Amino acid sequence: MGRVVTDARLLARALADPASVVGFDADAWTALLTMARAEQLIGTLALRLDGLTMPNAVTAVLADARASAEQGRRAALWEAEMARRALDLVDCPVVLLKGTAFVAAGLSAGQGRSIGDLDILVPRASLDAVEAALLAAGWEWVKPDPYDDVYYRCWMHELPPLIHRERDRMIDVHHTILPLTARITPDAAALIAGSVALGNGQRTLSPNGMIIHAAAHLFADGDLAGGLRNLWDIRCLVDEFGTNGLVEDARRHDLSREVARSLRLVDALFGDGQARGVDRHYLRRITARDGWGRSTRPLTRLAFYIRSHWLRMPPAMLARHLWTKWRKA
């Protein structure tokens, strides 16, 4: 069809406007599917395109993706239930985060979503009790290295990751949403206090809390890997719940800039907006895929990788940390 594929905006357009794929040629379908796999959005894309006329080979690929997403949804819900049972006697709220929270609450952001580890948020004062309960229920440490253990416990926003010895599923136990060494310090107690009960003993963040968490993870912590999926999460949450009170809530957590940027980029990627100024660099990083789904723009990726470390800790601490990791490697 003569379409020139330049980056992952092709995928963003297909998610926002499924009819845009009508008339795709083989090259365009290859680009779309490989980008969707690389960005862990193939299940979401499969549900968005369901019912459209497409080549038989594409229909088969997307049918497999929908089946895989459903299997992943069931596995995530079961793992959340196993954690609930393990922590049932611990006297603290346990809040589901990210993809598991979306599917547990039946949100549109969970439809077809790829889900990896189980992420939960608990009060920091309850970490010892939560850790002991999980270890007793069959989870064990993934990172036995003493330096990594101290690093997580002293400076990070979560315990060292745990994996269940029988089910081979990982759990990340958070006590806040950004590293303790980060320049921004969200109010974790307010996020937990504002969480929503699901009626089965589980909880999720409030809708605004989910948006704030996604924006924090994307723009105040990481290197924008998985950024397209995070922005799609935010787009779905905004479409489903709106933004009432979001500005005030973001200000409470010192994340006004990150939340505002996330909304602008959602509009630029999935709506009619245009990225301007610094936002264009973020968009360039988030859409860095070629027509085979491969990573592109290595200098841009490197710049955001360096930025992610700069955000996480002060310069002297960062230097010591990188030196220690280099020596151990």
N, C-alpha and C positions, 0 to 999 in steps of 0.2 A: 504493500500500500504506500510505499515511499516514505513512511514515517521515520524520522531520524531520532534515535534514542540516545540521549546524552547523559542522563542520570536518573536517580530514583524518583524524580518528579512524575515519571510515567506511572510508577506504582501508586504514588499519592493520589494522582488523578483517577486511577481506576478504583481506588477505595472510596473516594468522595463521590464519584460519578460513574457507577458501573457501566452505564450505556456507552461510555467513551471507548470501550474495548471492541465495540461492534465494528467489523471490517478489518480487524487486526490481521496482518500477514504472519507468516511463520516466524520471522525475525522478531516482530513485536511481541508475539506470545512467548518466545524463548526469553526475551529480556524481562518481560513482566513476571514470569514464573520463577526465573532464577533470582531476580531481585527480591521477590516475596519470600523465597526460601532463605536467602542470605539475611534478610531483615526479620526473620521469624514471624512473618505475617501471612504465610501461605494459607493457614487455616482461616484467618479472618477474610482474606481475599476470596477463598472458596465459598464462604457463606454469602459474601457480598455479591458474587457473580452467579449464584445459584439461580437457575431458571433461564439464563440467557442462552441464546444459540451460539455455539462455539464448536471448533473441530473436535472430533471424537477423542483424539489423543489428549487434548486439553481437558475435556470432560472427565476422562478417567483419572488424570492427575489430580484434579480438584476434588473428585469424589473420594480419593484416597486421603487427601488432606482433611476433608471434613470428618472422615472416620477417625483419623489420627487425633484430630482436635477433640473429638468427643471422648476418645479413650483418655487423652490427657486431662480433660475436665473431670472425669470420674476418678482418676488416680489422684488428682489434686484434692478433691473433696474428701476422699478416703484418708489421705495423709493428714488433712486438717482435722478430721474426726479422731484419728489416732493421737494427734497432739492434744486435742481437747480431753480425751480420756486420760492421757498421761498427766495432764496438769489439772485435773478436776479437783484435786484436794489442795492445790496451791491457792491461797487466798489472795488472788490478784486478778485484775482484768487481763485478758489475752486477746489482742487485736490482730486479726488477719490483715496482711498487706498485699499490695500488688495484684497479680493475676488471680491468685486464690481468692482474695477478697471479692474481686469482680464476679467470679463464677459463683461463689457462695451466696452472694447477694442477688444473683440473677440479673446483673447489669449488662447493658449493651456492650460495654467495654470488654466483657468476658466472652463475647460470642466469637468462637473460633480461635481465641487467644492461646498462644504458646505459653506454657507455664513450666518453669523449671523448679527451683527450690521452693520450699515452703518458707515464707517470711512472716514472722510475728513480731508484735511490739508489746512489751511489758514494762511496768515501772522499774526503774533502775534498782530501787530498793529490794525488788523481788528476784533479782537475777540469780542469787545463790540458790534459792528455793526452786526456781524454774530449772536451773542447770541440774540440780540433784535429781529432780523428778524425771527429767528426760534421760539422764544417764541410767537411772534405775529401770526405765522402760525400754532400754535397748539401743539408745543412740550412743555414739562414741565419737571421739575427736577425729577430725580430718587432718588437722595440723598439729602434730605432736611436738614440733620444734619449740624449744623454750622461748626463743626470741619472738617468734610469731605469736605465741600465747600471751606474752607480756604486752606486745604491740597492740593486740586486739583489746585486751582487758584494760589497758591504761589509756589508750588514745582513740580507739575506734568507737563507733556507735552501735556495736553488736558484739556478742560473744564470738569466739572462734567457731567456725562452722562445724556442725555435727552431722553425722550420717547414721542412718539406722542399719544395724548390722545384718538384719534379715531382709528388709525391703529395699535397701540400697537407695534410700531417698534422703536428701539433705534438708536440714532446717537451719535457718539463720534467725537467731534470737536478737532482736533489736531492743535497745532501751531509749533510743532517739532516732532521728532520721538523717543526721549528718554527723561526721566524725567529731569527736570532742575537740580536736585540734583545728577544726575549720574556723574560718573567720565569722561565720554565721552560726548563731545558736538558737535553733527553734525551741519552742516551749513544748517539750514532749508531754509534760503533765496535762497541758491544755488539749493536746491532740487526743490523749487517752480519755480525758474527761468528756470530750465531745464525741466520742465514738458511739456507734449505733449497734444495739443488740439485734441479732438476727432471729432470736427465738429458739435456737437450738443449743444455747450455751456458748455460741461464738459471737464475735463482734467484728465490725469493720470501722475504719475511719469514717467520719462524716463525708458527704460529697465534696465539700470544700477542702477538707483534710486530705482527701485522695488527690485532688488537683494540686494542692500545695506540695504533697509528698512527691508526686511525679515531677513537678517543676524543680524541686530541690535536687532530686536525684539526677536530673538531666543537666541542670545549669550551674549547680553549686557544689558538685561532687565529682562526677565522672567525666569521661572524655567524649561524650555524646555517642558512644557505641550504643546501638539500639535506639537511637534518638527518634527515628521515624515511628517505631512502635509506641514509644512513650507519648509522642505528640498525638498519635491516633487515640490512645487512651484518654488524653485530655480532651480531645475533640468529642469523643463519645460521652464523657462525663458532663461536659458543658452542654451538649445537645440534650442530654437527659435531665439535667438538674438546673441548668442556668448558672448564673454567677452571682446570685443575690448574696451579699455579705462577703464575697470573696476578697475584695480589696481590703476590707478591715481585717479579715482573718490573716491574709498574707502579711499585712503590716505587723500584726501581733507576733509573727514568727520571723520578722526581719527578712522576708522573702518577697517583698513587693516587686523588686526588679525582675526576679526570676519568673514569677507568675505572669507579670505583664509581658515579658519576652515570650513565654510559652504561648500566650493567647495570640500575640502578633504572628508568630510562626505557624500556629494552627491555621490562622486565616490565610497566610501566604501559601501554605502547602495544600490545604483542603478547601479553601474558599477563593475569594476574589481579591485578597489583599496582595500587596507587593512588599517584599522584604527591602528595607532601607537601612542605610548606615551599617553599623556593626552586625545587624541581623543577617545581612547578606553572607557574612563569613560563617555564621552558624548554619544557615541554610546550605551553604556550599559543603560543609562537613557532613551534615545529616543526609544529604542526597548523593554522597560520593560512591556511586556504583556505575559500572559500565553495562553494556548490553548482554554480558554473560554473568552478571551478578557479582563480579569481582570488585574488590576495593580499589578505589582510584584516589587521586589527589593526596599522595603520600605526605607532602609537606604540610598540607592543611591538617591531616590526621595527626602528624607529629606535633604540630603546634598545640592542638587541643589536648593531646596526651600530656605534654609538659604543663599546660595550664591546669589540668586536673590535679596533678601533684602539687602545684603551687597553691591551689585552693585548699588542699587538705591539711597542710601543716606549714608552720613558719619556716623560713629559709634554713636556719641552723639545724632544726630538727629534720628537715627534708634531706639535707646533706648527710647527716649521720645515718638516717634510715637507708638512703640509696647506697652509701658506702658499705653499710652492714650487709645489705642484700647482695651487693656485688661480690663482696668477700665470700659470702656463703655459697654463692653460685659457682 
